Amino acid sequence: MSELRPVIDSLEGRISKLLARMTELENHNRDLRKELGNSVATIGKQQEEIGTLRRSVDSLKAANALLGSEENKRDTKLKINSLIREIDYCIAQLAD
């Protein structure tokens, strides 16, 4: 029996170290999950901001095209023609 005592003590020490390491890893895992959640939220906000900025850029391009700058003459003509078609359609709908 005396031969088993050192083995049992060694096993108890190893088990306590494993339990401590497991607790440490669980805490680290919890922290990483929290950080991942924060990162996902940040990415979502950034994607919303990108969408808003893209819409803003599109609006600015349209406004610039309507202003008739030299570099956007073709776009301006296309936009005016599109607006005329829409107006004609609306007039036709009102006439019916």
GIURBEL-V561309 format. One record per backbone hydrogen bond with DSSP energy under -0.5 kcal/mol. CO is the residue of the C=O (numbers start at 1). NH is the residue of the N-H. E is the energy in kcal/mol with one decimal. If there is no record, write none. Layout:
co=<CO;CO>
nh=<NH;NH>
e=<E;E>
//
This chain:
co=<1;1;2;3;4;5;6;7;8;9;10;11;12;13;14;15;16;17;18;19;20;21;22;23;24;25;26;27;28;29;30;31;32;33;34;35;36;37;38;39;40;41;42;43;44;45;46;47;48;49;50;51;52;53;54;55;56;57;58;59;60;61;62;63;64;64;65;69;70;72;73;74;75;76;77;78;79;80;81;82;83;84;85;86;87;88;89;90;91;92>
nh=<4;5;6;7;8;9;10;11;12;13;14;15;16;17;18;19;20;21;22;23;24;25;26;27;28;29;30;31;32;33;34;35;36;37;38;39;40;41;42;43;44;45;46;47;48;49;50;51;52;53;54;55;56;57;58;59;60;61;62;63;64;65;66;67;68;69;68;72;73;76;77;78;79;80;81;82;83;84;85;86;87;88;89;90;91;92;93;94;95;96>
e=<-0.8;-1.0;-0.6;-0.7;-3.0;-2.8;-2.4;-2.5;-2.7;-2.3;-2.4;-2.8;-2.5;-2.2;-2.6;-2.6;-2.3;-2.7;-2.6;-2.4;-2.3;-2.6;-2.4;-2.3;-2.3;-2.7;-2.4;-2.3;-2.5;-2.4;-2.2;-2.4;-2.5;-2.3;-2.2;-2.4;-2.6;-2.3;-2.4;-2.6;-2.3;-2.3;-2.5;-2.5;-2.1;-2.4;-2.5;-2.4;-2.4;-2.7;-2.6;-2.4;-2.2;-2.5;-2.7;-2.5;-2.6;-2.5;-2.4;-2.7;-2.6;-2.5;-2.4;-1.6;-0.7;-1.2;-0.7;-1.3;-1.1;-2.5;-2.4;-2.5;-2.5;-2.6;-2.6;-2.2;-2.4;-2.6;-2.3;-2.1;-2.4;-2.8;-2.4;-2.4;-2.6;-2.4;-2.2;-2.2;-2.1;-1.1>
//
